């Protein structure tokens, strides 16, 4: 593509390849969640609440990569569907801790199985060592872009 110019080679650009992989994963997850009446954000919210009950709107928004406003709209919908509960008043400050209901746990169980199959399909051609290496490499890449650089002594 670049022919000596300032561009990047898309065929070998790791950033472009990561974006393509993320897009393919997103599409595959949407395909299995849509018949369940769920979005990826809906699923991620329930998964986070199962692992860390009592998270606030802001914590859920950060964990699902959406705005606080978008998460608030989603939580209101999940409450109406009987999948989550929040107290009428905050026990401390203004934070309303959110928890899954039994119905939310049941929906999550079905969705988690579907998402797990997608991930297994994605990793099917990698052995366990390659999968572990991929996790380490991705963790390093994420940290490189999100953590402040360490100062050398």
N, C-alpha and C positions, 0 to 999 in steps of 0.2 A: 504494500500500500504506500509506504512512505517514499520509496524511490529516492532515498538520500535526503528527503525533506525532514521537517521537524515533527512529523506525525509518529504514531506508534504502529507496530505490526499487530493487527488485531488477532491474527492466528496464533501469536505467541505472547500476547499481553496477558499477564496473570490477572490484572484487574478486569479486563474484558471477559476473560474466561470465568472468573468468579461471578460476574454479573450474569453471564449466560447460564451458569449452573444454578444460581439463585432464581433466575426467571423460570427455568425448567422445573425446579423444585416447587416453586410457588404455583405454577400451573397444575402440576400433579396433585398437590395438596388441595387446591381449589376443587379439582375434579372429584376427589373423594369426600370432601366436606360439604359441597353444594347439595347433594342428595339428602344430607342430614339436616339441611336448613341452617348450615353454619358457614361463617367466613373464617379465614385464617386468624384474624384478630379475635373473633369470638372464641375459637378453639384455644388460642394462646392465653387468653384471659382466664378461661376455665382451668387450663393446665397450671398456670401460675398460682391460682387460688387453691388448687388441690395440694400443691407443694408448699405454699406459704399462706395459709389462711390468715385473713385479717389485713391483707394489703390495702392500702389507700388507693384512691383514684389516681393520684400522681404516680405512685409506685407501679400500678398496673399499666399506666400509659407508657412509662419508661420501658417496662419489660416487654411491651408489645409493639414498641416503636411507633406509637401514634400520639397525637396531642392530648392534653388533659380534657379538652372540650369533646373530642371524638370519643374518648374513653367514657366520659360522663354520659353521653348519649347511649353508648353501648350498654353501660351498667343499668341505665334506666330500662332499656329494652329487656335485658336479662332478668331484672327484677320483675317486670310485668309477666315474663314467661315462667316465673317461678324457679329460675335456675340459680339465682343468688339472692342473698339478703344483706341489707345494711340497716343499722339502727336509725331510728327517726332523728335522734340527736347524737352528736359526737360524745363519746365517753370522756375524751380529753381534747381540748382545743377544738379545731374544726374538722378533724379527720374522721371520716366515716369508714370504719373497717368493713371490708366485704368478705362474705363467706359463701361457699357453695351450699346449696340445699341438696337433699337426697336426689331430687330430680336432676339437678346440675351434675352430680357425680355420675348418675346413670348415663346421661348424655355424653359426658366426657369419656367414660369407659369405651363407648362405641367409637367415638371420634379418635381416641388415642390408638385404638387397634388399627383403624384405617390409615392414620398418619404413620404409624410404625411400619406398616406394609410398604408405604411409599418410600420411607427411608431405607428399608431393607432392599427394595428394588434398586434404589440409587447406588447402594454399596455392594450389590450382588457380585460384581466382578473384582472386588478388592478383598484380599485375605485379611485376617484380623490384625496382623502387623501393619499392613498398609492403612487400614482404617485408623489404628492408633496413631500412626505417623501423621495422617491427615488431620486428626484432631489436634495434635501438638502443633503442627504448622499453622493451622487456622487460628489457634489460640495465640500464637506468637504474632501473626499478622494483625489480629484484632488489637492486641496489647500495643503493638508498635504505633497504631493510629489513634488509640484512645488514652493511653497513659503518657504522662509527661516524661520526656527523656531523662534518663538517669545521668547525673553529673559524674564525670570520671574523676577519681581521686587525684 
